[in-house]
């Protein structure tokens, strides 16, 4: 098993063999390595810096591992994992994060046996946008201006604290120190809202209008159990439908039972379950 830089002369046919993973790597505009056995690619290691996945402080060098699904049951998977972690060590990266389908349980076990730790366990949920929902008049949704993006993240950190989403709880500790360049990019790619009730901000929301995606959605703990979550979700769905989306999608941690119940009550269906696993490079040095 060998790792080839995407610029290596031998990389081109390997890249062509796994177009989806390669397209993801190219879309991130980051250097990446293809790990293959002879002419058989197993996956890709993308190298970047936080805040790429919010697993460590901003500026920390990290890796994102993409495993080709067709290789998840291969008997050579341990060799792929070993080659990937050796590359992470050689590049002096702090950690590596991999996403594996829950149905590939053997692959999950092999990553865990290689020293990866459970980081996230989530459902993808979708529903068709075939109707318009009655909008709320109780809450007010205020678009976030670019200069207000950091304040939005501060509110998100406060409202999301203590969630059953263990990965998000880990991410929150790094949200307050995000660089301005990241905030600018995030604001440009997402539609962010403050949610107000009277003169008080009681929630936050972000959606991706072209992808039909609902991102972070949170309510102040003092305003929960008052129907605010349902009203925010109603607004989000109407916004996506108005923007021409045919369906809405979101991610929810498997242990976030209240959120799962809310989304199911709106017709969302679980379509897939994934585990994210994190490997820490204990030889990483900051010097």
Protein Blocks (a to p, Z undefined) as FASTA:
>chain_A
ZZddfkbmklmmmmmmmmmlmmmmmmnopacddddehjacfbdcddddddfkopacehia
cddddddfklmmpcklmmmmmmmmmmmmmnopabdcddddfklmmlmmmmmmnopacfbd
cdddddddfbccdddfkbccddddfklmmmmmmmmmmmmgoiablklmmmmmmmmmccfk
lmmmmmmmpccddddehjbcfbdcdddfknopacdddddfklgonommmmmmmmmmmmmm
mnopabdcddddfklmmlmmmmmmnopacfbdcdddddddfkbcfZZ
